[in-house]
C-alpha cells in the first residue's frame, strides 16, 4: 500500500500547483493595496478584476454579481441574513440536510424571532418540488437548498425548486460549496438568486470564497467598512487568494469532464471490490450524485472505529457521525434519509479527487475489508 492515501476530498482539497504559482507574486512583489491610486496598486487591481471575470464566466454570471468572501460559511451567512427585513417576520425555508453553515444561521434567525421551516427529504436525500410547494406561502422571503449534499453527494433539483420559490415571489439561495468546480454550474439555467462557493473545495486556497448575487437582488452589506466589493463587504481584498481561487476554478472547469469520467471509474472499482467480498453495506444518496463522493453504511460496524483504523494505515476518510466523550451520534443527514440503525453507526464517506487513481480506490476498499474482518 502507498504510505498515504487521501480520500476525504469533500472536506478539503490539495492546493493546485498552478493556483499556488499564480498567488506568489501578490504575496511577495505585487502586494499593493488595490484601493490606492499609485503604481504599486495597479497590477493587483487588474488581477482582482480579471479574477472576478474568470469566476463569473465559470458559473455563467456577470463580474459585478461576484462578491468575494472568506469562504462558504460567510457566503451562506450573508445570503440568509442579508435578505432579512427588520421588523417583518418573513418565513425562511431550508432543508433538514443542509450544511451547518446554513442550519446554524437559520437557527440564529429563529432566536431573533424569524420563523424557519426545515423541509424533509426522501430516502435518497432529495428535496422534492412537491414538498416545497406544499410548504411555501406568500410570506416566504427566502428558500435555501444546497446543490450537492456534502455527506451523501445527492444533486438536488435546484431549477425546479427555484421555479417554485419564484412562483411565490420568494428568493432562492443555494449552497454550492460541494458543486462549484465539480459539476457544471450555470446560474441562469438554475435560476438561483444567490449562490455560495468556497475555494478550498476545488483545489484553491483556504479562507477565500465568493457569493453570487443576481443583479437586482435586494441584499444588505455584510461587513461595514470601506468601499470594497461595491460597498457590500468592507475590508482590504485578499488578492493573492482571490487569484488562486480563480486559477483553480478555471482549471477544474476546463478539466471537469475528464476528471468526472475518471472518478466514476474509481467509484466503480471501490464498490466492486467491496461487493466481491460480501460486505453488507448500503450506498447512500441518489443515483444523481456528485462524482467521487461515496457514502456507505456498513451493517454492525462503527464509523469512528473505521476512520481511526484506516488512519493508522495511512488512509484519510470521514464518517457519517460525530463522536463526543459519551457516545457516537449519527449525523443529521443520515438520520434524515432514514438509514436503519444497524447500518447508521457504520457510516463512512470516501471522497476521491483528481489526484487519486484506481490503485487508491482498490487499496481503500481492501483496507476497509481488512478492518471489518478483524472485528
N, C-alpha and C positions, 0 to 999 in steps of 0.2 A: 504494500500500500504506500501511496505517497505520504510524505511526512505530514502534510497539512492539506485538507480539502475544505474549502469554504463553500457551504451550501445554505447560506442564510441571506441571499441577495435581496429578499423582500424587506429585510431590516435595514441594510445599507449596502452600498456597492463600493468597489475599489475605484479610487480616483483614476480617471483616464489619463494616460501619459500626455496626450495632446492638449488636454484641458490644463494639466499642470504646467506645461511649457508655455501655454498662452497666458497663464496667470503671472508668471515670474517677472516680466518687465514692469508690471503695475505694482509689484511689491518692492522691487529693488531700484528701478530707474524712473519710470513714469508715474511717480506717486503723488502728483499734484492733485489738489482738491478741485473737483470739476466745477464747483461753484465760483471759483476765482477767474478773473479775466486774463491773467497773464499766460505767457507762452507755455510754462510747465503744465498748465491745466488742459491744454488743447488736445493732446493725444488721448489722455484718459476720457475727456469729454466726448471725443469722437468714438472711442471704443465703447462707451456707455450707450451711445445712440445706436451703434452698429449691433451690439448685443441685444438691445431691445427689439430691433428689427428682425434679427435672426430668430429669436424666440417667438415673436409674433407669427412669423412665417411658418414655423414648425407646427403651430396649432390653428392656423387659418385666421388669425386675429390682426388687428391694426396695431402698430407700435404704441400708439397713445393709449391702448387698452391694457398694456402690461405695466404692472406696478411691482417693483422689487421689494421683497420682504426678507426676514431672517429664516424663512423656511415654511413648510407646510402647516405647522401648528399656528404660526402667526397668521398665515393666509386664511385658515379656517376661522380663527377668532375674528379677524377683520370682516370677513364676508357675513358672518352670522350676527355679530354685534353691530356692525356698521349700518345695517338697514333697519335697526330698531328705531322707532319713533317715540321719543319720550312722551309719556302721558297717554299713549294709545296702546292698549294691551292686545296688539295683533298676535295671531297664532303663528307659531313656527312648527313645521313638521319635518321630522327626520326619521331614520330607521333604527331598529334595535341593534344593528350590526356595524354601525359606524365606528371609525377610529375614535379613541378617547379625546382627541383634539376637537372633535365635533360634539361628542356626547357630554364632555365636561363643560364645554362652552354653553351648550343648551341648558345644562344644569345651573349655570350661573344666571341665565335668563330667568329660569324658574324661581331662583332665590330672590330675584328682583320683581317677581310678580307677573312675569310674562309667560303665558301658557305654552307648553310644548307637548306635542303628540309624537310617540315613538312607534312607527309602523312595524308590524310583524313581517317576517319573511317566510317563504316556503322552505321545504326541506333542502332545496338546492342553494338557499341563501339569496333568493331573488325577491326584490321588492316589485310586486306586480302593479301595473297601472290601475287595475280594478280596485285594489286595496286603497290606493291613494285617492281614487275617485270617490270612494265611499266615505273618506275621512275629511277631505278638504272642504273648506267653506269660504264664503266671501270675505271672512275676517282673516284668512290666512295671508300672511305677509311674505313668508319665505318657506320654500321646500328645499331641503339639503339632503342629497343622497349621493354616496360615493360611486365612482365609475367601476372601480375594481376593489373588491374586498381584500384587505391586507392579509387576512388569515387563510381564507379558502379559495381566493382567486376569482370568484364569480364576477362576471362582467354584467353589470346592471343595464336594463333597457332605458337608458337615460333620455333618449329623444322622446320616447312615449311618455315618460314621467314628466319631462319638461312641458310637453304639449298639454298635459292635464293641468299642471300648475298655471300655465299661461291662460288657459281657458277660464280660470277663476281669478285672473288678474294678480296672481302671485309671482314673485321672483323665484328663480331656480338656481341654486348653487350646487356644485359638485366638487367633492374632494377627489382630485385626480392624481394624488401623490403616487399611487401604485400603477397608474396608467400612462402618464406622460413619459414618452421615450420608449415605451414598451408595446403599445398598441396604437394604431392610427387615431389621431385626435383632430377633429375639425369643429371648432366651437360653433360655427354657423350651422353645420349639419346636425350637431347635437342639440342646438337651440338653447344652450345654457346662458345665463346672465352673468355668472361668476364661476371661476374655476381656480382651484388651488393646486400648486405643484411645489416639489422640493428637489433640489439639485442632487443631493446625495443618493437618491433612489435611481438616478440614471447616469451614474459614474461621474457626477460633478462633485464639487466640494461641499462639505457640511456647513450649515449655518447660513445658507442662502436659498431663496425660493422666489416664487412670484405669485401674484394674484391677478388673474384676468378679470377685468370688469367691462362688460359690454358698454359701449358708448351710449350715454343717455341714462344709464342706471344710477339711481339716486343712492349714494352711499357716503357716509361721513368719513372724514380723515381719521386715520388710526393713531398716528403719532403726531402730536403738536410740536412744532419747532420751526425749522426753516422752510424754504420753498421747494425742497427736493420732491421728486416724484409728483410733479404738477401740483405741489402744495398738499398732497394727500398723505405723505409719510415723511415727516421731518427726520433729519439725520444724514450725515455725510455718507454718500453711497460707497458700498464695498466693491469698488471697480474690479479688483483682481478676481474676486469670487464670482461676480456677475459675468465677466468674460469667460471664466472657466465653465460656468453653468451653460452659457450659450454654445461654447465649443463642444461640450459633452452632449448636449441635447441634439445639436445638428448631426453629430457623428452617429448617435444612436438612431435617429430618424432615418438617416441615409442608409444604415445597415440593418434596419428593422426586419425586413422580410427574411434576409439571410439568417439573422440571429434567431428569429421565430422558428424557422424550419429546423435549425439545429437543436433548439431547446425542446421541440416536440420529439425529436429522436432520443434525447436524453431522458425525457419523461417516460417514453415507451420502454426504454431499456431498464429503467429503475422499477417500474411497475411489473414488467415481465419477470424480472429477477425475483421479486418478492412472491409473485404468484407461483413461480416454478417450485417453490419450497412449501407451498401450502399455508403461508402466513394468513391468519384470519384477520382481515382488516377491511375497513370501509374507506373509500376515497370520497372526501367531502367536496362540496361545491357543484356548480352547474357544469354541463358539457361545454358551455361557452366560458372558458377560463382564460386568465392571463397566462401566457406561455412561461413555463419554468416553475410555476407555483404548484406544489404538490402537498396537499394537506390530507393526512391519513389518520384514522383512529384504529388502533390495534387492540383487539379483544384481550382483556385481562392484563394489559401492560401498563406501565407507568411512564408517561411522557417525560417527567422530570428525571427518572432513572435513565431513560434512553438518552436524553440530552447529555447527562454527565458522563455516562459510559462512552458515548461517541466522542465526547470532548477528550477523554483520556486516549482515544485512538487517533486524535488529531483531526477530528471532523466536527465542523460547526453547523448546527441546525438550530431550530427553535421549537417551542412546544405550543400546544393549544391550551395551556393552563398557566396559572400564576401561583407560585409557591410561597407561603408565608411560614412563620415559625410554628404554626399549629397544624395546618392542613393544606392540601393542594386544592385549589379552586379551579374548576373548569371555566374556560373563558366564556364571556358573554356571547360570542359568536357561535361557539359550539353548542351552548345551551339554546340559543335562538333557533338553530336549524334542527334541534331535536335529536342529536346523536344519542343513541341508547347508552345508559350509564355504564354498562360493561365494556363499552368501547371508548367512551368520552375521555376518561382519565389517561388513556393511552394515545392521546392525540399529539402528533408532531407535524411540523411544517418543514419540508425540504424545498428550498427555492434556489434553483440553478440560475446562473447568469452567463454572460457571454465569455467569461474566462474558464468556464467548466467544459469538460469533454466527456465522452462516453465512458471512459475508464473511471472518471469520478462518480458517475451515476451508478455504475456497477459496484464500485467499492463501497459507496454509502449503503446501498441495499444489502450487500453481503455483511457489512458491519452491523446493521440493524438485526439481520437474521441471527448472527452470532451472539449478540447480546440477549435476544429473546430466548435463545436455546439454553442460556446459562441460568435462566430463572429457577 
